[in-house]
Amino acid sequence: MTTSWQELETQLQEVLEQARSLQERLHQIREAEREQAELQRRITDLETQKVPKEELDHLRDRLDLLEVDLESRLLTWDSFKEPFWQVVRFGGMGILVGAALRSCM
């Protein structure tokens, strides 16, 4: 019985760590979205004024980098790892069961 409690505690720690990671990621996304909106607003404001083209280009480059960063963080191997292995595991089991059933007929 002790082992099952230890396993439960380990799994709970993993879940808590994943929750902290999700909270941190959510905070990063919110900050990046806020910065993105601010940059877009500044670009729009500066386009109506006569400002150096270099300044606008710098802001646009920063905005592009921010968008790439947001997109790249949404798609990581960690986000696909668990579903990928579940597909491999259950897909393989399905193929084996199907082959076994077919050989029985």
ABEGO torsion letter per residue (X at the ends): XAAAAAAAAAAAAAAAAAAAAAAAAAAAAAAAAAAAAAAAAAAAAAAABBBBAAAAAAAAAAAAAAAAAAAAAABBAAAAAAAAAAAAAAAAAAAAAAAAAAAAX
